[in-house]
Amino acid sequence: MNALDNLIQKVGNDKTLHFLGGGFICSFISFIVILQESGLTAWEKVSSVLIGTVFVLILSVLKELIADDKADWYDVLAAVLGCIPVYIAVGLGAWFNSLS
């Protein structure tokens, strides 16, 4: 736990929250897309996370331009990087599904 605390101190709470928020929004949108479309192949499921990633990118840019006094593009980067675990989770899920 100490290593996690050190990482958060180095990165900062703001970037950590952007990473977690971006991952949450990306997973929410991606799973809606995956469940909406039936019969997707494994690659289509993984590539559907791109819709969630684009959604996070658009929301992050709008948030930085509208809500903040000065845009911090590292916040946008942190939010988009939060989508990486979603790609991994969907990829593993599709792989496990193909193995069963």
C-alpha positions as CSV (number, residue, x, y, z in Angstrom):
1,M,0.0,0.0,0.0
2,N,2.9,2.3,0.6
3,A,4.0,2.0,-3.0
4,L,0.6,3.0,-4.2
5,D,0.6,6.0,-1.9
6,N,4.0,7.0,-3.2
7,L,2.8,6.7,-6.8
8,I,-0.2,8.9,-6.1
9,Q,2.0,11.5,-4.4
10,K,4.2,11.6,-7.4
11,V,1.4,11.7,-10.0
12,G,-1.0,13.8,-7.9
13,N,-4.5,13.4,-6.8
14,D,-5.9,15.3,-9.7
15,K,-4.3,13.1,-12.3
16,T,-5.3,10.0,-10.4
17,L,-8.9,11.1,-10.3
18,H,-8.8,11.9,-14.1
19,F,-7.4,8.4,-14.7
20,L,-10.0,6.7,-12.6
21,G,-12.9,8.8,-14.0
22,G,-11.8,8.3,-17.6
23,G,-11.6,4.5,-17.0
24,F,-15.1,4.5,-15.4
25,I,-16.7,6.5,-18.2
26,C,-14.9,4.5,-20.9
27,S,-16.0,1.2,-19.3
28,F,-19.6,2.4,-18.9
29,I,-19.9,3.5,-22.6
30,S,-18.0,0.5,-23.9
31,F,-20.0,-2.1,-22.1
32,I,-23.2,-0.4,-23.3
33,V,-22.0,-0.7,-26.8
34,I,-20.9,-4.3,-26.4
35,L,-24.2,-5.3,-24.8
36,Q,-26.2,-3.4,-27.4
37,E,-24.7,-5.2,-30.4
38,S,-25.2,-8.9,-30.4
39,G,-22.9,-11.3,-32.2
40,L,-19.8,-9.3,-32.1
41,T,-16.5,-11.1,-32.7
42,A,-13.7,-10.9,-30.2
43,W,-11.9,-8.2,-32.2
44,E,-15.1,-6.2,-32.6
45,K,-15.7,-6.3,-28.8
46,V,-12.2,-5.0,-28.2
47,S,-12.4,-2.4,-30.9
48,S,-15.7,-1.2,-29.5
49,V,-13.8,0.2,-26.6
50,L,-12.6,2.8,-29.0
51,I,-16.0,4.4,-28.9
52,G,-15.7,4.7,-25.1
53,T,-12.2,6.2,-25.6
54,V,-13.3,8.8,-28.1
55,F,-16.2,9.7,-25.7
56,V,-13.7,10.2,-22.9
57,L,-11.4,12.2,-25.1
58,I,-14.3,14.5,-26.2
59,L,-15.6,14.9,-22.6
60,S,-12.1,15.6,-21.2
61,V,-11.3,18.2,-23.8
62,L,-14.6,20.0,-23.3
63,K,-14.2,19.9,-19.6
64,E,-10.7,21.4,-19.8
65,L,-11.8,24.1,-22.3
66,I,-15.1,25.0,-20.6
67,A,-14.9,24.3,-16.9
68,D,-11.2,25.1,-16.1
69,D,-9.6,28.5,-16.1
70,K,-6.4,27.1,-17.7
71,A,-6.5,23.9,-19.8
72,D,-4.2,21.1,-18.5
73,W,-3.7,18.7,-21.3
74,Y,-2.1,16.2,-18.9
75,D,-5.5,15.8,-17.4
76,V,-6.9,14.8,-20.8
77,L,-4.0,12.4,-21.2
78,A,-4.6,10.9,-17.8
79,A,-8.3,10.4,-18.6
80,V,-7.5,8.7,-21.9
81,L,-4.9,6.5,-20.3
82,G,-7.6,5.3,-17.9
83,C,-9.1,3.5,-20.9
84,I,-6.2,1.1,-21.1
85,P,-7.4,-1.2,-18.3
86,V,-10.8,-1.3,-20.2
87,Y,-9.0,-2.6,-23.3
88,I,-7.2,-5.2,-21.2
89,A,-10.4,-6.3,-19.4
90,V,-12.5,-6.6,-22.6
91,G,-9.6,-8.3,-24.4
92,L,-9.2,-10.9,-21.5
93,G,-13.0,-11.4,-21.4
94,A,-13.1,-12.0,-25.2
95,W,-10.1,-14.4,-24.9
96,F,-11.6,-16.3,-22.0
97,N,-14.9,-16.5,-23.9
98,S,-13.2,-18.0,-26.9
99,L,-11.4,-20.6,-24.8
100,S,-14.7,-21.8,-23.3
